[in-house]
Amino acid sequence: MTIRKHVCVIGAGVSGLAAARSFKKRGHRVTVLERSHELGGVWEPSRSYPDVQTQSPKDLYRYTDKAMPKDFPEWPKGPQVFSYLSDYADDHGLRPLIRFDTAVSAMRRRDDGKPGWELDLETANGEKTSETFDFVAVCTGQFSEKNILTHPGQEEFEAEGGTVIHSSEYTDPAMVKGRNVTVLGFSKSATDIAVSAVKSGARSVTIVYLESVWRIPYFVGGLINFKRILYIRAQEKMFPGWSRSGFARFNHAVARPFIWAHWRALEALLTVQLKLNKTGLKPKDPIEGGVNCSVPIATPGFFEMVADGRIKAVQGTFASYEPGAIRLTGGELIKSDMAILAVGWKLGVPYLPAEYREKLVEPDGQYRLYRLIANPDIPDLGFVGFNSSFCTVLCADLAAEWLVRYADGKLAKQPTPEEMRANMDMMLHWRRNERPAAKIYGGLCVAPYHFKHFDELIDDMGARVKRRNPLAENLSPPDAGAYARYLRSAPDYQVA
Ligand SMILES: Cc1cc2nc3c(=O)[nH]c(=O)nc-3n(C[C@H](O)[C@H](O)[C@H](O)COP(=O)(O)OP(=O)(O)OC[C@H]3O[C@@H](n4cnc5c(N)ncnc54)[C@H](O)[C@@H]3O)c2cc1C
């Protein structure tokens, strides 16, 4: 019998809910610590910008055991995702397990000789306590610590009535009405905010970007839902994956001219559809080299607004603020009284002791995580949601199901520490030498290798059913309902 543990889940977003469900389901005692006043993480309403919606279609942004409501649109809006997550927490009785307004500020190994960790906690009203747990699931995501970017002259700019905010602070369209808005960055958030600012009555909108990147429209060619192209196994096979056999490498080499032609055709289609020549926003690099978690979906209306001048797109970055304006590195002066910095988030686990952070993160920022979930040199700890992707809810769900089994020694293929280290080394080598695009976000991005990653996880768990029929398996996107079936076919257990 496996011993019941007191498990701490840090974070109550998509991943924390998945982890809490998986450990609770096996009979563990679960405490979720969430520093915000509400669950949902990035989907918690006070953290979302107006009109936010998923990039993933709704059948790809769901847990295995709960579909999104039928009346939700294909790409649900922020409040709908939040209500889905709230319902999910209620369905599984998770809400009573969550301690809100409680941040983990530090942690260390227990000193009573037992496995586990002692965590330092701080409540919103400043109370500090410490608590011990037998196991910790880190579910704090990649979007919790804002990147802060300052430039000379900001104080004077603000003193003159200018405003500088991080993109996550753009929560009310009234903020931009009548103002000269400059958005820095070129992520999906940046283009969403630029379009929202135009629609919300900004006097002018400028977007300042370093390099243009390929974007995928919700409907490729105006007709085909991108999930039928970007997410399918047949497409995934066009990318060189890890652990390829000699035969797979040979096949890939033979198919190379066809694969090359496929990508050029897609680029040509996108160039026309998104008016990339007219706007001057055609990326320089081939599309296939850069497909990873940073590939944004095209914000509807963005390219049209650049083409007709409602949004001015300028290549460069900020050099300094001046009263009523922003100076760019190229010397250009942009009349502006509001800067919205879509400059992303700091990746990290700041509360982990330095000696363990060194084991987790290589000097070049690459994470050492087996299956992007666990490191054998950091005991009694695992990560859920660090396997980010284009369908992160499914990733978090499968990672949580994997992690509870790993923590309990119940994986059908429970790896030895040596096997884990060898695999982590192999993955690091692959990212550094064969697929540099996979180094994005510290190597914590599964896209575009969703199927390959999921195959490994369900195989480790001992699923007996692992595939749909060959046609569906190769030509349709991952099916969360099918993964529910695969999970049901894996050995299960309860703790004593
Ligand atoms: C605008 C936006 C749109 C997105 N759209 C998609 C999409 O369409 N498809 C997709 O796959 N992904 C999308 N993502 C990525 C998204 O982050 C993930 O899908 C998913 O929501 C991440 O969930 P998470 O629980 O791992 O992290 P988060 O949602 O970031 O939750 C982490 C939680 O941990 C808490 N926390 C952090 N530090 C501490 C601490 N020290 N102590 C206690 N609590 C702490 C935070 O308060 C937060 O509630 C989107 C992200 C954004 C920002």
Ligand as a Chemical Component Dictionary entry (heavy atoms), coordinates in Angstrom:
data_LIG
# 
_chem_comp.id                   LIG 
_chem_comp.type                 NON-POLYMER 
_chem_comp.pdbx_formal_charge   0 
_chem_comp.three_letter_code    LIG 
# 
loop_
_chem_comp_atom.comp_id 
_chem_comp_atom.atom_id 
_chem_comp_atom.alt_atom_id 
_chem_comp_atom.type_symbol 
_chem_comp_atom.charge 
_chem_comp_atom.model_Cartn_x 
_chem_comp_atom.model_Cartn_y 
_chem_comp_atom.model_Cartn_z 
_chem_comp_atom.pdbx_ordinal 
LIG C1  C1  C 0 -3.737 35.994 -22.190 1  
LIG C2  C2  C 0 -3.306 34.575 -22.217 2  
LIG C3  C3  C 0 -3.906 33.679 -23.111 3  
LIG C4  C4  C 0 -3.501 32.354 -23.139 4  
LIG N1  N1  N 0 -4.089 31.500 -24.024 5  
LIG C5  C5  C 0 -3.682 30.214 -24.090 6  
LIG C6  C6  C 0 -4.254 29.293 -25.008 7  
LIG O1  O1  O 0 -5.155 29.624 -25.745 8  
LIG N2  N2  N 0 -3.778 28.027 -25.050 9  
LIG C7  C7  C 0 -2.785 27.601 -24.225 10 
LIG O2  O2  O 0 -2.406 26.440 -24.294 11 
LIG N3  N3  N 0 -2.232 28.452 -23.331 12 
LIG C8  C8  C 0 -2.644 29.726 -23.246 13 
LIG N4  N4  N 0 -2.065 30.595 -22.369 14 
LIG C9  C9  C 0 -1.005 30.104 -21.482 15 
LIG C10 C10 C 0 -1.563 29.902 -20.078 16 
LIG O3  O3  O 0 -0.683 30.484 -19.219 17 
LIG C11 C11 C 0 -1.779 28.457 -19.766 18 
LIG O4  O4  O 0 -2.677 27.897 -20.702 19 
LIG C12 C12 C 0 -2.342 28.177 -18.381 20 
LIG O5  O5  O 0 -3.416 29.016 -18.049 21 
LIG C13 C13 C 0 -1.261 28.258 -17.330 22 
LIG O6  O6  O 0 -1.803 27.818 -16.131 23 
LIG P1  P1  P 0 -0.886 27.576 -14.875 24 
LIG O7  O7  O 0 -1.787 27.122 -13.788 25 
LIG O8  O8  O 0 0.246  26.697 -15.240 26 
LIG O9  O9  O 0 -0.247 28.993 -14.552 27 
LIG P2  P2  P 0 -0.969 30.338 -14.104 28 
LIG O10 O10 O 0 -2.261 30.495 -14.759 29 
LIG O11 O11 O 0 0.040  31.418 -14.243 30 
LIG O12 O12 O 0 -1.263 30.090 -12.558 31 
LIG C14 C14 C 0 -0.227 30.078 -11.611 32 
LIG C15 C15 C 0 -0.827 30.436 -10.265 33 
LIG O13 O13 O 0 0.208  30.363 -9.291  34 
LIG C16 C16 C 0 0.054  31.434 -8.379  35 
LIG N5  N5  N 0 1.357  31.695 -7.775  36 
LIG C17 C17 C 0 2.482  32.123 -8.399  37 
LIG N6  N6  N 0 3.496  32.214 -7.515  38 
LIG C18 C18 C 0 2.985  31.848 -6.322  39 
LIG C19 C19 C 0 3.546  31.746 -5.007  40 
LIG N7  N7  N 0 4.837  32.025 -4.767  41 
LIG N8  N8  N 0 2.746  31.343 -3.996  42 
LIG C20 C20 C 0 1.434  31.027 -4.219  43 
LIG N9  N9  N 0 0.863  31.122 -5.441  44 
LIG C21 C21 C 0 1.638  31.520 -6.468  45 
LIG C22 C22 C 0 -0.426 32.585 -9.263  46 
LIG O14 O14 O 0 -1.078 33.570 -8.487  47 
LIG C23 C23 C 0 -1.371 31.863 -10.220 48 
LIG O15 O15 O 0 -2.689 31.831 -9.737  49 
LIG C24 C24 C 0 -2.465 31.914 -22.293 50 
LIG C25 C25 C 0 -1.860 32.821 -21.413 51 
LIG C26 C26 C 0 -2.265 34.126 -21.368 52 
LIG C27 C27 C 0 -1.576 35.069 -20.416 53 
# 
loop_
_chem_comp_bond.comp_id 
_chem_comp_bond.atom_id_1 
_chem_comp_bond.atom_id_2 
_chem_comp_bond.value_order 
_chem_comp_bond.pdbx_ordinal 
LIG C1  C2  SING 1  
LIG C2  C3  SING 2  
LIG C2  C26 DOUB 3  
LIG C3  C4  DOUB 4  
LIG C4  N1  SING 5  
LIG C4  C24 SING 6  
LIG N1  C5  DOUB 7  
LIG C5  C6  SING 8  
LIG C5  C8  SING 9  
LIG C6  O1  DOUB 10 
LIG C6  N2  SING 11 
LIG N2  C7  SING 12 
LIG C7  O2  DOUB 13 
LIG C7  N3  SING 14 
LIG N3  C8  DOUB 15 
LIG C8  N4  SING 16 
LIG N4  C9  SING 17 
LIG N4  C24 SING 18 
LIG C9  C10 SING 19 
LIG C10 O3  SING 20 
LIG C10 C11 SING 21 
LIG C11 O4  SING 22 
LIG C11 C12 SING 23 
LIG C12 O5  SING 24 
LIG C12 C13 SING 25 
LIG C13 O6  SING 26 
LIG O6  P1  SING 27 
LIG P1  O7  DOUB 28 
LIG P1  O8  SING 29 
LIG P1  O9  SING 30 
LIG O9  P2  SING 31 
LIG P2  O10 DOUB 32 
LIG P2  O11 SING 33 
LIG P2  O12 SING 34 
LIG O12 C14 SING 35 
LIG C14 C15 SING 36 
LIG C15 O13 SING 37 
LIG C15 C23 SING 38 
LIG O13 C16 SING 39 
LIG C16 N5  SING 40 
LIG C16 C22 SING 41 
LIG N5  C17 SING 42 
LIG N5  C21 SING 43 
LIG C17 N6  DOUB 44 
LIG N6  C18 SING 45 
LIG C18 C19 SING 46 
LIG C18 C21 DOUB 47 
LIG C19 N7  SING 48 
LIG C19 N8  DOUB 49 
LIG N8  C20 SING 50 
LIG C20 N9  DOUB 51 
LIG N9  C21 SING 52 
LIG C22 O14 SING 53 
LIG C22 C23 SING 54 
LIG C23 O15 SING 55 
LIG C24 C25 DOUB 56 
LIG C25 C26 SING 57 
LIG C26 C27 SING 58 
# 
